[in-house]
Amino acid sequence: MEPPPWTVALTQAELADMGERASGEYDYPRYDHRAWFFGSDGTGIPRWTGYSLGFALVSEYLECHPDASASALATVPSAILRPPPAERGL
């Protein structure tokens, strides 16, 4: 079964670039939700970026934690799904 298009809307290069950019806004309560999830020419954020980043984060987490389930992750703090700072270039 193919994943929905909004979950894989970015290339690997775009995912890396947007992931790095998003890491600065992970805990920012006033982030631009519309731009991250629906795109914005003014900010340079492609359509469906937030969905694609989320799908990638959960997919990577599940690869590293094969006993975990996607449904169980709905209640975990988002910080658990983020790559370690060293992997984000911090």
Secondary structure, 3 states (H helix, E strand, C coil): CCCCHHHHCCCHHHHHHHHHHHHCCCCCCCCCHHHHHHCECCCCECCCHHHHHHHHHHHHHHHHCCCCCCHHHHHCCHHHCCCCHHHHCC
